[in-house]
Amino acid sequence: MKTVFVVGAGPAGLFAARKIATAGHRVVIFNRDIKPGGLAEYGIYPVKDKMKDGLRKQFGKILELPEVAYFGHLPVGSGHALTLGELRQWNPAALVFAVGAQGTKKLGLPGEEARGVYSAKDFVYHYNRLPPFATRDFSTGKRIAIIGMGNVMVDIARWVMQDDPERRTEEVTVIARRGPFEVKFDEKEFDHIEAHLDRRALQDELQRVKERIAAVGQDIAKVPESSFPTLAKPFQEATAPRLTFRFLSSPTAIHADASGRIAHLTVTENLLVAKNGSTAAKATDKTSELEFDTLIFAIGDVVDPAVGLPFGKDGYVTNPDTAEAERAAYEVFDPAGGKVVEGTYVVGWARKASEGLVGKARFDAEQGATHILKHLESAPARMSAAPEEIRAALAKKGVALVAKEELPYLGRAEEKQARARGLHSFKFADDAEMLRAIEEEKSKGNSGSAAAD
Ligand SMILES: Cc1cc2nc3c(=O)[nH]c(=O)nc-3n(C[C@H](O)[C@H](O)[C@H](O)COP(=O)(O)OP(=O)(O)OC[C@H]3O[C@@H](n4cnc5c(N)ncnc54)[C@H](O)[C@@H]3O)c2cc1C
């Protein structure tokens, strides 16, 4: 039996942990958040209860495995209580990074720091109640721009048009640098917001970009079958708030009002050109001014360099070996030393930022775990620190970590809150409240299900 450290307890970290633990190894998981689940807990749309509950159950079973230890409330990286160097001092036989994509893709626009300008990940963390985002100001106004045309855009549009209890939304405009044939959202997801689509406005927009997209052989008559099947259905007026699209437009500057909040946005008009069998946007020198009081970038995320792994333009650097590409793609590589960082792996969104759904992250992690298990077969035996030793060392440093044995106390406290409020589920909005709730339940000796009350 060897000891493997997994950093990150989203779907990728947990499914990798399961595969490694069930092969007979000990796994110690270090997670930034108190709760496990990553974006499955704090990204997936709040009302997708069935999916979330199903994943929570699976994650719970993984944490119940006796070979798996879990330490939550414990970010790893520079500036945190635990650095990569300190982790290595505990001598794991392998180190797996499943930290997701926590960096923010910035466009570096003038005015980006205006109030009311958010990155999608932060915004989604806010409405899914992840501390510390849960308690920060993510106020939205009447006219909201969302940059990007993927499923995350759909979730955010759905939140601000339907479910946000404080919504003031009158109009959401989706802004995209390319055109109507390059939408990335799934039809099934778009169905949730289809009723808000202002079809007249969309037809006007298609006319506006018609000639520019015809330059790459695209015909607006084919838009209904390609990306907006709703256009082929009998006409219906949009349900308020309305949803509009602005194609072939790239934001170039954000302008704030006297209070410091975004008031309008400059966009550059783009042409569409053919590139490597696909299309690309090419900026013109024509610009337009659009009025918004809220702007959300939903253009994907990047990994966080502060974790401490070798970092390049495509994220954490992996082994470029093409002869063994399948395995190499998971191995962390030190470009300065020109060699693989022994026994160190990346899986899930930490390996490929913002790529795919939970099923894909799981598949990626399990593939990675197969290579890790192979590595463990020949890795020299080490005196790795036991979970109790790690816990004691962290306690000495004053770190308030939450172990897997304590998670049921939190679950119980949240169940009670949900029942008292008549909600399907409830989440505490800050870490201190969660830690307090755990202590309170512990002091009562309660760890079972609230149903037993
Ligand atoms: C808005 C949104 C909606 C989505 N909706 C769906 C959906 O409906 N259905 C679906 O199947 N998929 C959905 N997805 C995709 C799905 O969430 C991802 O595929 C999946 O969560 C990626 O898993 P991961 O484990 O690689 O990363 P994450 O889920 O991001 O997990 C990363 C984990 O690492 C931890 N961590 C981060 N940094 C550190 C650090 N420095 N030290 C220690 N721990 C750290 C975090 O606490 C977290 O637990 C959605 C994604 C988003 C963004």
The ligand as an SDF file (V2000), in Angstrom:
LIG
                    3D

 53 58  0  0  0  0  0  0  0  0999 V2000
  -21.4260   27.3040  -14.3310 C   0  0  0  0  0  0  0  0  0  0  0  0
  -21.1450   25.8390  -14.5580 C   0  0  0  0  0  0  0  0  0  0  0  0
  -22.2190   24.9750  -14.6950 C   0  0  0  0  0  0  0  0  0  0  0  0
  -21.9900   23.6220  -14.9130 C   0  0  0  0  0  0  0  0  0  0  0  0
  -23.0630   22.8040  -15.0550 N   0  0  0  0  0  0  0  0  0  0  0  0
  -22.8720   21.4920  -15.2750 C   0  0  0  0  0  0  0  0  0  0  0  0
  -23.9950   20.6120  -15.4100 C   0  0  0  0  0  0  0  0  0  0  0  0
  -25.1550   21.0400  -15.3440 O   0  0  0  0  0  0  0  0  0  0  0  0
  -23.7390   19.2940  -15.6040 N   0  0  0  0  0  0  0  0  0  0  0  0
  -22.4630   18.7930  -15.6600 C   0  0  0  0  0  0  0  0  0  0  0  0
  -22.2880   17.5710  -15.8190 O   0  0  0  0  0  0  0  0  0  0  0  0
  -21.3970   19.6110  -15.5700 N   0  0  0  0  0  0  0  0  0  0  0  0
  -21.5550   20.9450  -15.3730 C   0  0  0  0  0  0  0  0  0  0  0  0
  -20.4880   21.7660  -15.2700 N   0  0  0  0  0  0  0  0  0  0  0  0
  -19.1280   21.2190  -15.4510 C   0  0  0  0  0  0  0  0  0  0  0  0
  -18.5980   20.5160  -14.2040 C   0  0  0  0  0  0  0  0  0  0  0  0
  -18.8580   21.3150  -13.0800 O   0  0  0  0  0  0  0  0  0  0  0  0
  -17.0940   20.2470  -14.3900 C   0  0  0  0  0  0  0  0  0  0  0  0
  -16.9530   19.3510  -15.4850 O   0  0  0  0  0  0  0  0  0  0  0  0
  -16.4210   19.5870  -13.1950 C   0  0  0  0  0  0  0  0  0  0  0  0
  -16.8410   20.1450  -11.9700 O   0  0  0  0  0  0  0  0  0  0  0  0
  -14.8810   19.7040  -13.2850 C   0  0  0  0  0  0  0  0  0  0  0  0
  -14.3510   18.9590  -12.2370 O   0  0  0  0  0  0  0  0  0  0  0  0
  -12.9100   19.2100  -11.5810 P   0  0  0  0  0  0  0  0  0  0  0  0
  -12.8610   18.3090  -10.3950 O   0  0  0  0  0  0  0  0  0  0  0  0
  -11.8550   19.0810  -12.5960 O   0  0  0  0  0  0  0  0  0  0  0  0
  -12.8870   20.7420  -11.0890 O   0  0  0  0  0  0  0  0  0  0  0  0
  -13.7780   21.4850   -9.9930 P   0  0  0  0  0  0  0  0  0  0  0  0
  -15.1590   20.9660   -9.9860 O   0  0  0  0  0  0  0  0  0  0  0  0
  -13.5690   22.9320  -10.2360 O   0  0  0  0  0  0  0  0  0  0  0  0
  -13.1100   21.0880   -8.5930 O   0  0  0  0  0  0  0  0  0  0  0  0
  -11.9060   21.6500   -8.1540 C   0  0  0  0  0  0  0  0  0  0  0  0
  -11.7200   21.3720   -6.6600 C   0  0  0  0  0  0  0  0  0  0  0  0
  -10.4040   21.7820   -6.2930 O   0  0  0  0  0  0  0  0  0  0  0  0
  -10.4300   22.5600   -5.1150 C   0  0  0  0  0  0  0  0  0  0  0  0
   -9.3090   23.4990   -5.1890 N   0  0  0  0  0  0  0  0  0  0  0  0
   -9.1400   24.5420   -6.0260 C   0  0  0  0  0  0  0  0  0  0  0  0
   -7.9660   25.1490   -5.8040 N   0  0  0  0  0  0  0  0  0  0  0  0
   -7.3790   24.4800   -4.7890 C   0  0  0  0  0  0  0  0  0  0  0  0
   -6.1530   24.6340   -4.0930 C   0  0  0  0  0  0  0  0  0  0  0  0
   -5.2840   25.5960   -4.4050 N   0  0  0  0  0  0  0  0  0  0  0  0
   -5.8700   23.7760   -3.0740 N   0  0  0  0  0  0  0  0  0  0  0  0
   -6.7390   22.7870   -2.7330 C   0  0  0  0  0  0  0  0  0  0  0  0
   -7.9240   22.6010   -3.3710 N   0  0  0  0  0  0  0  0  0  0  0  0
   -8.2240   23.4170   -4.3920 C   0  0  0  0  0  0  0  0  0  0  0  0
  -11.7980   23.2380   -5.1130 C   0  0  0  0  0  0  0  0  0  0  0  0
  -12.1640   23.5200   -3.7800 O   0  0  0  0  0  0  0  0  0  0  0  0
  -12.6760   22.1470   -5.7580 C   0  0  0  0  0  0  0  0  0  0  0  0
  -13.1870   21.2860   -4.7460 O   0  0  0  0  0  0  0  0  0  0  0  0
  -20.6590   23.1310  -15.0240 C   0  0  0  0  0  0  0  0  0  0  0  0
  -19.5900   23.9990  -14.8830 C   0  0  0  0  0  0  0  0  0  0  0  0
  -19.8160   25.3600  -14.6470 C   0  0  0  0  0  0  0  0  0  0  0  0
  -18.6500   26.3010  -14.5170 C   0  0  0  0  0  0  0  0  0  0  0  0
  1  2  1  0
  2  3  1  0
  2 52  2  0
  3  4  2  0
  4  5  1  0
  4 50  1  0
  5  6  2  0
  6  7  1  0
  6 13  1  0
  7  8  2  0
  7  9  1  0
  9 10  1  0
 10 11  2  0
 10 12  1  0
 12 13  2  0
 13 14  1  0
 14 15  1  0
 14 50  1  0
 15 16  1  0
 16 17  1  0
 16 18  1  0
 18 19  1  0
 18 20  1  0
 20 21  1  0
 20 22  1  0
 22 23  1  0
 23 24  1  0
 24 25  2  0
 24 26  1  0
 24 27  1  0
 27 28  1  0
 28 29  2  0
 28 30  1  0
 28 31  1  0
 31 32  1  0
 32 33  1  0
 33 34  1  0
 33 48  1  0
 34 35  1  0
 35 36  1  0
 35 46  1  0
 36 37  1  0
 36 45  1  0
 37 38  2  0
 38 39  1  0
 39 40  1  0
 39 45  2  0
 40 41  1  0
 40 42  2  0
 42 43  1  0
 43 44  2  0
 44 45  1  0
 46 47  1  0
 46 48  1  0
 48 49  1  0
 50 51  2  0
 51 52  1  0
 52 53  1  0
M  END
$$$$
